[in-house]
């Protein structure tokens, strides 16, 4: 499907996957958002649209507050595309340090470190094996669950779809009182579509069944040659140790040729930040917001 020349644009759709897959393969991104599945599954939440500038492919979106933004251009004349987007008073999100150094190093740029969006990068093998005293509490949580439940671990397939969808609905009902936040609803909708379209989107997953019922699942994909990304992870919150187990099993059973596992950002949630830091990340991948300084 033809890509309009900016400022024209059109909605992102599944037909764009081969092109974006190729561009991301060339880029080898470290930022978790930069996958086709990541864009496609949140296309409704952020009204993602696609356009071209100077032979670059650009993705445009709107924040939860409605403010227009863009992501770093892909291919073509990235410098020209960046200048054009920022001149239209768009904020560029998901900018990492290499992009910043190459394309946004002048005094005309307003650069803001976006701590809530930093990605947590781990050694996959550490999450898979929980070695040494640093992970003692995690191993205890896993053991607490495994000695109390009859469970099975399986690779996600279509036979688990309904069970995972039921778990998503239970998560929404139990974790957000009195009513779910809009962002949680949008996340659940994205996860549900990811489960339905896992084959088409090249997503892989793990499920844990307790007494034959899906009690946890995790879904992700390859981010670059050496890194996988876990995009969705949900578990029955009333089964202690289950989140620690699904975390371990995802790292142990999937993408075993990868050195690293990116577990995305904490979005400023204090509890989530504490949990992610407790797994001893190898690195926090810094991200920035970039705009033009106001004269």
C-alpha atoms as one frame of an Amber mdcrd trajectory, in Angstrom:
protein
   0.000   0.000   0.000   1.323   3.429  -0.958   2.676   5.651   1.809   1.507
   9.290   1.543   3.998  12.140   1.480   3.917  14.175   4.685   1.931  16.135
   5.840  -0.545  13.641   4.375  -0.672  10.311   6.208  -2.778   7.190   6.551
  -3.556   4.703   9.293  -0.964   2.031  10.037  -2.147  -1.417   8.964  -0.965
  -5.006   8.724   0.154  -4.533   5.107   2.941  -2.273   6.423   4.604  -5.113
   8.330   7.101  -6.275   5.652   8.409  -2.742   5.105   8.714  -1.868   8.784
  10.218  -5.264   9.600  12.927  -4.584   7.007  13.614  -1.085   8.328  13.802
  -2.290  11.928  16.088  -5.148  10.854  18.436  -2.569   9.327  18.218  -0.325
  12.385  18.673  -3.064  15.027  16.837  -0.965  17.644  17.408  -1.146  21.370
  14.281   0.859  22.225  11.352  -1.442  23.023   8.714   0.535  21.118  10.477
   0.096  17.794   8.850  -3.080  16.513   5.969  -3.431  14.095   3.884  -5.346
  16.637   4.482  -2.658  19.244   3.207   0.017  16.871   0.361  -2.017  15.381
  -1.138  -3.221  18.649  -1.287   0.312  20.071  -2.402   1.955  16.821  -5.881
   2.675  18.210  -4.576   3.939  21.557  -2.244   6.443  19.878  -3.865   6.863
  16.445  -0.655   5.739  14.746  -0.311   6.911  11.167   2.390   6.427   8.561
   3.892   8.938   6.125   7.108   9.573   4.202   9.528  12.497   4.234  12.699
  12.607   2.127  12.437   8.846   1.546  12.213   8.276   5.299   9.276   6.414
   6.806   7.775   8.289   9.741   5.226   7.186  12.329   2.939   9.825  13.792
   0.799   9.510  16.879  -1.079  11.269  19.635  -0.406  10.994  23.343  -3.076
  10.007  25.840  -3.560  13.770  26.304  -4.099  14.251  22.568  -0.778  16.024
  21.971   0.778  15.143  18.574   4.117  13.377  18.548   6.311  11.312  16.274
   8.895   8.571  16.513  12.422   8.680  15.064  12.338   8.432  11.222  13.393
   5.191   9.565  15.661   5.020   6.515  16.150   7.686   3.852  17.276  11.176
   4.830  16.732  10.917   8.578  18.187  14.382   9.267  15.810  16.082   6.828
  12.818  14.115   8.110  13.686  14.954  11.715  14.006  18.663  10.935  10.669
  18.730   9.134   8.774  16.926  11.880  10.169  19.095  14.648   9.535  22.267
  12.649   5.836  21.327  12.747   6.000  21.499  16.553   5.786  17.764  17.042
   7.579  16.220  19.984   9.752  13.240  19.048   9.483  10.384  21.548  11.603
   7.247  21.930  14.875   8.952  21.046  17.906   7.041  22.292  21.438   8.336
  22.831  22.892   7.327  19.425  20.051   9.067  17.568  20.432  12.102  19.805
  24.174  12.307  19.152  23.805  11.997  15.385  20.708  14.016  14.578  19.772
  16.254  17.533  23.014  17.749  18.824  22.447  21.427  18.026  21.480  24.248
  20.364  18.105  24.585  18.632  16.864  21.382  20.252  15.037  21.083  23.555
  16.021  17.698  24.990  14.243  16.173  27.978  15.298  12.937  29.644  12.228
  10.706  29.915  12.975   8.555  32.984   9.512   7.004  33.094  10.155   5.544
  29.620  13.635   4.114  30.232  13.762   0.469  29.157  15.021  -2.166  31.593
  17.610  -4.415  29.955  18.590  -7.719  31.591  20.840 -10.640  30.876  18.379
 -13.276  29.688  20.342 -16.098  31.305  20.135 -14.416  34.713  16.363 -14.132
  34.506  16.180 -17.748  33.350  18.316 -19.208  36.136  18.067 -16.653  39.000
  21.643 -17.330  40.094  23.287 -16.522  43.406  22.217 -14.617  46.474  21.011
 -11.549  44.541  18.014 -13.549  43.316  17.403 -15.520  46.514  14.049 -13.837
  47.219  12.882 -14.465  43.654  13.729 -18.142  43.894  11.881 -18.375  47.209
   8.767 -16.868  45.599   8.964 -19.333  42.709   9.386 -22.240  45.137   6.459
 -21.016  47.219   4.226 -21.315  44.164   5.574 -24.580  42.762   5.182 -26.578
  45.986   1.572 -25.468  46.437   0.110 -25.882  42.945  -0.230 -28.490  40.251
   0.792 -26.534  37.170   1.905 -26.898  33.576   4.103 -24.618  31.457   3.406
 -24.516  27.715   4.270 -22.481  24.659   1.372 -20.225  23.754  -0.867 -21.436
  20.933  -4.416 -20.849  19.713  -5.771 -23.424  22.166  -4.826 -21.072  25.020
  -6.450 -17.976  23.502  -9.726 -18.001  25.400  -8.016 -18.777  28.695  -5.655
 -15.835  28.220  -8.535 -13.530  27.300 -10.400 -14.614  30.431  -7.300 -13.858
  32.505  -7.056 -10.375  30.951 -10.630  -9.643  31.960  -9.971 -10.885  35.486
  -6.872  -8.680  35.662  -8.873  -5.618  34.653 -11.581  -6.389  37.178  -9.256
  -7.060  40.108  -6.393  -4.607  39.648  -8.245  -1.364  38.971 -10.862  -0.343
  41.497 -13.521   0.925  41.362 -13.255   1.072  37.566 -10.313   0.402  35.223
  -8.183   3.305  34.044  -8.389   4.124  30.342  -4.714   3.216  29.895  -5.316
  -0.211  31.447  -8.273  -0.828  29.148  -6.171   0.118  26.115  -3.347  -2.155
  27.302  -5.772  -5.050  27.717  -7.186  -4.443  24.237  -3.682  -4.422  22.758
  -2.745  -7.614  24.599  -5.949  -9.321  23.434  -5.231  -8.467  19.818  -1.641
  -9.622  20.250  -2.916 -12.970  21.481  -5.339 -13.268  18.559  -2.758 -12.221
  15.939   0.365 -13.796  17.469   1.211 -15.814  14.355   0.768 -12.893  11.954
   2.807 -10.599  14.220   5.613 -13.109  14.911   4.927 -13.026  18.636   5.844
 -15.916  20.903   4.519 -16.661  24.340   4.461 -18.834  27.425   1.416 -19.822
  29.448   1.147 -21.380  32.898  -1.927 -23.469  33.606  -3.086 -24.318  37.120
  -5.560 -27.180  37.295  -5.971 -26.865  33.533  -6.858 -23.142  33.614  -4.606
 -20.367  32.270  -3.239 -18.549  35.309  -0.427 -16.571  33.654   0.924 -15.665
  30.242   3.748 -13.643  28.726   4.079 -12.542  25.117   7.011 -11.020  23.253
   9.197 -10.934  20.176  12.727 -10.433  18.953  13.833  -6.789  19.157  17.249
  -7.137  17.511  19.800  -9.852  16.829  20.806 -10.208  20.473  17.712  -8.980
  22.342  14.135 -10.113  22.876  11.401  -7.930  24.346   8.591  -9.035  26.646
   5.603  -6.872  25.743   2.774  -8.350  27.799   2.811 -10.261  31.058  -0.226
 -11.039  33.182  -0.805 -13.452  36.064  -3.413 -14.252  38.676  -2.487 -11.749
  41.436  -3.872 -14.034  44.133  -1.310 -16.783  43.457   1.885 -15.743  45.217
   5.033 -16.442  43.225   3.245 -16.792  39.892   4.556 -13.545  38.437   8.096
 -14.588  39.345   7.547 -17.970  37.688   6.163 -16.613  34.403   9.039 -14.120
  34.307  11.547 -16.957  34.699   9.870 -19.300  32.224   9.655 -16.664  29.480
  13.402 -16.076  29.806  14.170 -19.791  30.094  12.115 -21.148  27.207  11.921
 -18.414  24.562  14.550 -16.632  22.457  17.293 -18.780  23.943  19.802 -17.518
  21.364  19.402 -13.963  22.691  21.836 -12.521  25.213  19.535  -9.807  26.500
  15.900  -9.379  27.476  14.239  -5.961  27.348  11.312  -5.730  29.768  10.188
  -2.264  28.695   9.535   0.734  30.920   7.872   1.383  34.267   5.765   4.389
  33.118   6.483   6.121  36.410   4.603   3.519  38.453   6.435   3.276  41.786
   5.557  -0.363  42.405   6.501  -1.410  38.901   9.792   0.483  39.150  10.660
  -1.262  42.403   9.821  -4.657  40.896  11.891  -4.070  37.766  14.886  -2.796
  39.725  14.695  -5.821  42.039  15.682  -8.036  39.088  19.035  -6.209  38.805
  18.953  -4.792  35.277  22.193  -4.741  33.352  21.324  -1.338  31.951  18.585
   1.262  31.838  18.258   2.303  28.213  17.814   6.052  28.310  15.163   7.703
  26.179  14.574  11.344  25.442  11.868  13.649  24.187  13.074  16.144  21.572
  11.464  19.331  20.312  12.607  22.646  18.888  13.359  25.398  21.388  10.795
  28.157  21.381  12.320  31.421  20.137
